[in-house]
Amino acid sequence: MDWSADGWRSAFRIELRVQAIGLASRGWPVLTGTFPTEDGWSDGEQSAVDGPSPINHDVRDSLNTAPEQVASWWNGTPYSLLLATGSSVEALEVAASTGYQAATALRANGTPVPIVATPHGRWYFLTAPGRPLHPELAGSGLVREHGEGSWVPMPPTIFHHGVVHWRVKPEICGWRLPDSLVVQDALRTSGCLDSTGSAAGESDEVAELAAVRG
């Protein structure tokens, strides 16, 4: 992708704005994030260390923002679209191979769960807030829980090598988020973890990435 061109910026900014308004109208707290450039990441005024990460590092300042105000944030800059977790939504982050097994189990049980996937192989299962991470999952080092004070990227946020996308859209479950225990049970019982507490079939490279992000 030509990061110096303005065409992709305009096209994605419009789509990011539409998606941000849609999430905010559902009561999901959204944030603006740094976006990719030729040299790395930017907050719209200067280069940033990494991304996508919140422009405003205190995510609490952006909670309970009206959709109209959210719309103004994407008027001129293709900020990444981030979801602040903790108050209305939480997320369980896993490697793609682990997520695929859990998603297969959830689908077999007839339990739709919104799932977001990133270009670098991370899946986020969106759930209702309020449940702690099971000790078995926490001890594995392969599941990261995003709760109060954290955030996750949302479609169609852009990375340097691809775009964040839905594996399962929230419309599939009528925007009703499942209890986190439902997803945790799927992770624990679907063969995602072997007897040693590591991901079944997961490569060393992916396991290392999960540990670093955790």
Secondary structure, DSSP 8 states (H G I E B T S, - for coil): --TT-SHHHHHHHHHHHHHHHHHHHTT--EEEE-EEETTEEE-SSSEESSSS-BSSS-GGGGTT--HHHHHHHTSS---EEEEE-SSS-EEEEEEHHHHHHHHHHHHHTT----EEE-TTSEEEEEE-S-----HHHHHHT--EEE-TT-EEE-TT-EETTEE-EEEE-GGGGTT----HHHHHHHHHHSSSB-TTSSBTT--HHHHHHHHHH-
